[in-house]
Every structure is written in C-alpha cells, then in structure tokens.
Amino acid sequence: MVKIRLKRFGAQKRPCYRVVVQDSRKPRDGVCIEEIGTYQPIATADAQISIDLDRANYWISKGAQPTDIVSKLMNKQSVSQAK
C-alpha cells in the first residue's frame, strides 16, 4: 500500500521532516516515490509546514493513505491558507 508519511532528516536533536509518498513496506528513511513537502517543528509557526496540497490530493485520489500526523499537518496548512 502507498502511504503519505514523514521521512526524518536533520541533525541530532534538531529534527526536520519531509512529507513523502512511499510504499508502506519500505523503511522510514528509504527510497520514496515523491517528496511533496516539508515539516520543520522547531521553526517559527508560519514556516513550519510546507506541503503541496494539490499533489497530496492527487495521490489520495490514486489510493494513497496519509498517516494520522500527515493528515493533521495537511488540515493545519489548509486552515492557515484559508485565512
């Protein structure tokens, strides 16, 4: 199954994450199909989330399932763009 999930990178104790489309059987930091955004939890509130929602919706329409955290991040970004 294809999932939309987080892939960790960054220094030790300073995490950054890429939002990726990846086969669920692959390891977390393994090869991905497509990178569609980033999440930086340590950054300021307006620069934390950057996800291409068009690509995310495309992959969801093709059957990809976002993880719980990615779903929350996508909702948070869509609400902030609506303001």
Secondary structure, DSSP 8 states (H G I E B T S, - for coil): -EEEEEEEEEETTEEEEEEEEEETTS-TTS--SEEEEEE-TTS-GGGSEEE-HHHHHHHHHTT-EE-HHHHHHHHHHHHHHH-
